[in-house]
Amino acid sequence: MKTIRLSVGKERSLLRRHPWIFESAIERGSADSGETVRVESHEGQFLAWAAFSPASKIRARVWSFMETQRIDAAFFSAACACAVKARARFDIQSDALRLVHGESDGLPGLIVDRYGDTLVAQFLSSGAERWKAVLADALLAATGLTKLYERSDASGRAREGLPEVTGWLRGEGPVGLVLHEHGWQLALNIATGHKTGFYLDQRDSRKKFADYCRRLRFERVLNCYCYSGGFTVAALNGGAAHVTSIDSSAPALELAAANVALNGFAASRVSFMDADVNASLRQFGAEGKTFDAIVLDPPKFAPTVAHAERAARAYKDINRLAFKILAPGGVLFTYSCSGGISADLFHKIVASAGIDAQLDGYIVERLGGASDHPMTINFPEGEYLKGLVIVNKCQPSDWPLHSTPL
């Protein structure tokens, strides 16, 4: 077994059971891509068993902190079974869910989502890639399913020095599927859709948004970066009178319109705009249009901390523009899915946007990913999705007649 020796003092994070070892922490030692290595402190103390990644700045990812642990097929079988069983303890109102969430489930670089009777997996690290066949068999054994589609085409593969790979890994079936959640349906394509086919991490937020629409009886809703219309369908399910949905992808808008029809909602209750969100928000402001509720769920502006400053400006701009068209008493659901933007920084960005827009608001809720996308005590980086629910603060006389104060 090859050994990686760390520099003086670099063992502290591993002693806290954090699973990443950066290139700068290693004094000596190397291995093949994905090979399991013994990680030792500068003094020779055992720290962990990890998968080596020669091309990545995260040079090794920990499989286990137990010196007696064997990293073999039995280890991965047990880890997959544990992750699947854990989901039974979560309140998941859907037939689509995340079964393995990378480091949070002790399987760095592995993402697995279930859509009905089909699994979709992303092998995003050198270690997960090396053990791909074993992991595929373990996942099917743990779920009792027979179909597994691979979507190893995320940008993280390039940082690991790995090529993009997609296609059926086990079994075969249709790539166009329909998931059910909270009383509505959403069509998706596991071969071409974002991530593994859909944004399952926003499941609970979609339900919450529907509840707000139902309770406050919104007339005019704006869904920005609407993708395939998850929040649009949720708003209509909650009774919103009309929803305007914006995205710069024509295929996504076609799927969003299909999802509206799939759920039996009248086409007259929706408007779709193939447009830039920033330009559209500016246009609405110039025209004096306002909305009772706005969803801002943009793509990842900051994949790493190095991109945080540029991303902060982008997040501030869209929130400032949204605040300017938020009706008195209106509600803003705003999100960041950027790992490089902390929850505290996102709060500060949104607050600064409100100041520039000359709007004060109540932060009534803080949101995160659904429960099947967990953050753990030892891996706070798992908290990549951050959200705020903000109510436009105003005088009681300014509240819309169709709304009920919170």
Residue, then its C-alpha position, 0 to 999 in steps of 0.5 A: m500500500k502506497t503512503i502519503r506523508l503530510s507536512v508538519g501541522k497539516e493533519r489538523s483537518l483530518l483529525r477533525r475528520h474532514p475528508w479532503i487533503f489538498e495538494s499543498a498539505i502533502e510533503r511526499g508520496s504519490a500514487d496512480s489515479g484513484e488508487t487507495v493510499r495510506v495517509e500519515s502525519h509528518e510524524g508517521q501517525f496513521l490518519a486515513w485511507a484515501a483515494f489519490s487524485p494526481a490531477s486535482k488540487i484536492r489531491a486525496r479524498v478520504w474513504s475511512f479514518m479507521e486503520t483496520q478498515r479494508i477498502d474493498a468491494a465489501f466496504f463499498s457495498a456496506a457504504c451504499a446500503c447505509a446511504v440507501k437505508a438512511r433515506a428511509r428516515f427522511d420525509i421525502q414526498s416524492d418517487a425521485l430522491r438522492l440516494v448518495h450525496g458524495e462526501s456526506d455519505g462517505l463516498p467522495g465524488l459519487i452522486v446517485d439519484r433515483y427516478g422511480d425504477t431508474l438510478v442515475a449516477q455521477f462518478l466525479s472523482s478519481g476514486a469513484e471512477r476507479w471503483k465504478a463497476v463495484l459501486a454500480d453493482a453495490l447500488l443495484a444490490a442496495t436498491g433491488l433495481t436493474k437500471l443505472y444510467e451514468r451522467s459523468d459529464a459534470s465540470g468536476r471530472a475535468r478537474e480530476g483529469l477524467p473525460e466525460v462519460t454518459g450512457w447506460l452502465r447497467g440495464e437499459g430503459p427510457v431516458g424520458l421520465v416523469l417524477h411525482e412530488h407533493g401532488w404534481q408531476l414533472a417530466l425530465n430527461i436523464a440523458t440531457g437534463h441538468k445534473t442527473g436530469f433534474y434539480l431534486d435539491q429544490r423539492d422542499s422549496r417548491k412545496k414551500f413556495a406552493d404553500y405561500c401561493r396558496r396562503l397569500r393568494f398571489e395574483r402575479v408570480l415571476n419565476c426567473y431561471c425557470y428551467s423546466g418549470g418546477f417552481t412554475v408548476a408549484a405556484l400554479n398548484g398553489g393557486a397563483a393566478h398567473v406565472t411569468s417564467i423566464d429562461s434563456s434556453a428554448p428547450a427548457l421552456e418547451l419542457a416547462a410548458a409541457n409540464v404545465a400541460l401535464n398537470g392540467f393547468a390552463a395555458s392562459r395562466v402562464s407566460f414564457m419568455d426566452a430571454d436574459v433574466n437581468a435584461s427582463l428585470r430591468q425592462f419590467g422595472a422601466e415599465g413599472k410592472t410589479f409581482d407579488a412573488i418572485v423566484l430567483d434560482p440562478p445557475k452556479f455563479a461561483p463554483t469555487v471560492a476563487h470565483a466568489e467576488r465576481a459571483a457576489r456582484a452577479y447575485k447582488d445585481i439580480n437581487r437588486l433588480a428583483f427588489k425593485i419590482l417586488a410589490p408591497g408585501g410581496v415575497l422573494f424566494t432567492y437562492s445561491c447554489s454556489g459552493g464558493i458563496s457561504a450562507d453568511l456571505f449570501h445574506k450580506i449580498v442580498a442585504s446590500a442589494g436591498i439597500d441599493a434598491q431602497l427596500d427593507g424586508y423581513i427575512v422570514e425563512r432560511l432555506g437549504g437543500a432537501s433532506d436527502h442532500p444532507m450536510t454533515i457535522n464534519f463536512p460543512e461544504g455539503e451545504y452548497l444550496k442557500g436560500l432566503v424568503i424575504v417579505n417586502k416590508c411595508q405599512p399595513s395599509d400597503w398590503p394587497l387586499h388579496s393577501t393575509p399578513l404573515 
